[in-house]
Amino acid sequence: MGIAPPVIEVFADLWCPFTHVGLRAVVEERGRLGRPDAILRVRPWPLELVNDAPMRFATTVAHAEDLKAQVAPGLFAGLTEAAWPGTTLPALALVEAAYRHDPRLGEEVSLGLRDALFEEGCDLGDPAELAELAGFAERVGVPEVTEADHRAVLASLEEGRARGVTGSPHFFCGGADSFCPSLDIGRDEAGELRIGLQTTALRTFLEDCLA
C-alpha cells in the first residue's frame, strides 16, 4: 500500500475574492516547492449561511479592485454585477461531487469554478449556466450531483465551526492552521484596505505542513 499524499485543507467560499487570489498563490508555491503530490482540499464555507445573507456584489468588487491594484493586477477580468450569483450552494455541491469522485479532480473543479466566476463572467447561481458547467464537468469524470453532496456542504459548515474557522479562506495542514496565509490584510490609519503578498510566510506554512 502506497503512502497517502499530504492534504492541505481550505475552508472557503466560491465568491470570496481573497480565496481566488490565495489559492492561486498556494498552487504556485506548491509547484516551486516541488510538491505536486500535495492535494488541495477546498472545503465549503458558505458565507451566505455564515452571514445569513448572500455576498454583496458591491463589497466583493471593492475588495477585488483593492486586490487588483495591490497584489493581483491580472485577475478579476470577468467580474460583473450582471453575472453575480445569488447563491453558491449548488456550485459548492458540484465541487463536493468532484471531490467525492477523485481528490485531484475536485481541486481542478474548485479552481475552475472560481475562474469561471471571476475571469469568465459565469453566473454560478444561474441554474442554466451551472448546468452547462456541470455538463462539462461530467464529461471529464465528475459524477452527477446528489443530495449527499448538498448535505456535505452543510456538514462542512458545521465542521468548520467546530474547528474554529474564522473566515474564507482558512487553511489547515497537519497540526497547523492559518487564515489566508498568502496575504497580509489590514487597514491603514485612514481605514483603507492594505493588502500584501506574504510569500515567505506562505512558504514557511507549506514547508512545515508538508514536512
C-alpha positions in Angstrom: 0.0 0.0 0.0 1.4 3.4 -1.0 1.8 6.4 1.3 -1.2 8.7 1.2 -0.4 12.1 -0.3 -0.5 15.1 2.1 -3.6 17.1 2.2 -3.9 20.9 2.5 -7.5 21.7 3.7 -9.0 25.1 3.0 -12.4 26.2 4.2 -13.6 28.8 1.7 -16.5 30.1 -0.4 -16.5 30.4 -4.2 -17.3 34.1 -4.3 -14.6 35.1 -1.9 -12.0 37.2 -3.9 -9.3 36.7 -1.3 -9.6 33.0 -1.8 -9.4 33.3 -5.6 -6.0 35.1 -5.1 -4.9 33.0 -2.2 -5.5 29.6 -3.8 -3.6 30.6 -6.9 -0.6 31.6 -4.7 -0.7 28.3 -2.9 -0.7 26.4 -6.2 2.2 28.4 -7.4 4.2 27.9 -4.2 3.4 24.2 -4.1 5.0 24.0 -7.6 8.0 25.9 -6.5 8.4 23.6 -3.5 8.3 20.6 -5.9 5.3 19.1 -4.1 2.7 18.4 -6.8 1.7 15.3 -4.7 0.1 17.6 -2.1 -3.7 17.7 -2.6 -5.6 21.0 -2.1 -8.9 20.0 -0.5 -11.1 23.1 -0.7 -14.0 22.6 1.8 -17.3 24.5 1.6 -17.5 27.5 3.9 -20.8 29.0 2.6 -20.7 32.7 3.6 -24.4 33.1 2.8 -25.1 30.8 5.8 -22.3 32.1 7.9 -23.6 35.7 7.5 -27.3 34.9 7.0 -27.2 36.8 3.7 -25.7 36.4 0.2 -22.4 38.1 -0.6 -22.9 41.6 -1.8 -21.5 42.5 -5.2 -20.5 46.0 -4.1 -18.4 44.6 -1.3 -16.8 42.0 -3.5 -16.0 44.3 -6.3 -14.4 46.8 -3.8 -12.2 44.0 -2.5 -11.4 42.8 -6.0 -10.3 46.3 -7.0 -8.0 46.5 -4.0 -6.6 43.1 -4.8 -6.0 44.1 -8.5 -4.4 47.4 -7.5 -2.1 46.0 -4.8 -1.3 42.3 -5.5 -3.2 40.8 -8.4 -3.2 43.1 -11.5 -4.1 40.4 -14.0 -7.1 38.9 -12.2 -10.9 39.6 -12.0 -11.3 40.3 -15.7 -14.8 38.8 -15.8 -16.3 40.2 -12.6 -19.6 41.8 -13.4 -22.7 42.6 -11.5 -24.9 41.0 -14.2 -23.3 37.7 -13.6 -23.0 37.8 -9.9 -24.6 34.7 -8.3 -27.4 35.0 -5.7 -26.1 31.8 -4.1 -23.1 29.5 -4.3 -24.7 26.5 -2.6 -25.4 24.5 -5.8 -21.9 25.2 -7.1 -20.3 24.1 -3.8 -22.3 20.8 -4.1 -20.8 20.3 -7.6 -17.3 20.7 -6.1 -18.2 18.1 -3.5 -19.3 15.7 -6.2 -16.0 16.2 -7.9 -14.0 15.5 -4.7 -16.2 12.5 -4.0 -15.1 11.0 -7.3 -11.4 12.0 -7.1 -9.5 14.5 -4.9 -7.4 15.9 -7.8 -10.5 16.3 -10.0 -12.1 18.1 -7.1 -9.3 20.5 -6.9 -9.5 21.2 -10.6 -13.2 21.8 -10.5 -12.9 24.1 -7.4 -10.3 26.2 -9.0 -12.1 26.1 -12.4 -15.4 27.4 -11.0 -13.6 30.4 -9.4 -12.0 31.2 -12.8 -15.5 30.8 -14.3 -16.9 33.4 -11.9 -14.1 35.9 -11.6 -12.4 35.6 -15.0 -15.1 34.4 -17.4 -18.2 36.1 -16.1 -20.2 33.0 -15.5 -23.2 33.2 -13.0 -22.6 30.2 -10.8 -26.1 30.8 -9.2 -27.9 30.6 -12.5 -29.3 27.0 -13.0 -28.8 27.1 -16.7 -25.2 28.3 -16.6 -24.3 25.9 -13.7 -25.9 23.0 -15.6 -23.7 23.8 -18.6 -20.6 23.8 -16.3 -21.8 20.6 -14.6 -22.2 19.0 -18.1 -18.6 19.8 -18.9 -17.5 18.5 -15.5 -19.4 15.3 -16.1 -17.6 14.8 -19.4 -14.2 14.9 -17.6 -15.3 12.5 -15.0 -17.4 14.3 -12.3 -20.4 12.3 -11.3 -23.9 13.7 -11.1 -24.5 15.9 -8.0 -26.6 14.0 -5.5 -28.4 15.0 -2.3 -25.4 13.7 -0.4 -23.3 16.4 -2.0 -25.7 19.1 -0.9 -25.6 17.6 2.6 -21.8 17.6 2.5 -21.9 21.4 2.0 -23.8 21.8 5.3 -21.7 19.3 7.1 -18.6 21.1 6.1 -20.0 24.3 7.6 -20.6 22.6 10.9 -17.2 21.0 10.9 -15.6 24.4 10.1 -17.3 26.0 13.0 -16.2 23.2 15.3 -12.6 23.6 14.1 -12.6 27.3 14.6 -12.7 28.6 11.1 -12.5 32.4 11.2 -13.2 33.3 7.6 -12.6 32.5 3.9 -10.0 31.1 3.3 -8.9 29.3 6.4 -6.1 26.7 5.9 -5.4 23.6 7.9 -2.5 21.2 7.3 -1.0 18.7 9.8 -1.4 20.3 13.2 -1.2 23.9 11.9 -3.9 26.3 10.7 -3.8 29.8 9.3 -6.3 32.3 8.0 -5.2 33.4 4.5 -1.5 32.7 4.9 -0.7 34.1 1.5 -2.0 37.6 2.1 -1.3 40.3 4.7 -4.7 42.1 5.0 -5.1 45.1 7.2 -6.2 48.8 7.2 -4.2 51.9 7.3 -4.8 54.9 9.6 -7.4 56.2 7.1 -9.3 52.9 7.2 -8.2 52.0 3.6 -7.7 48.3 2.9 -4.0 47.4 2.6 -3.0 44.0 1.1 0.4 42.5 0.6 1.7 39.1 -0.6 3.2 37.0 2.2 5.4 34.8 0.1 7.8 33.9 2.9 5.1 33.2 5.4 3.2 31.1 2.9 6.3 29.1 2.1 7.0 28.5 5.7 3.5 27.4 6.4 3.6 24.9 3.5 7.0 23.7 4.3 6.0 23.0 7.9 2.8 21.2 7.0 4.2 19.2 4.2 7.4 18.2 6.0 
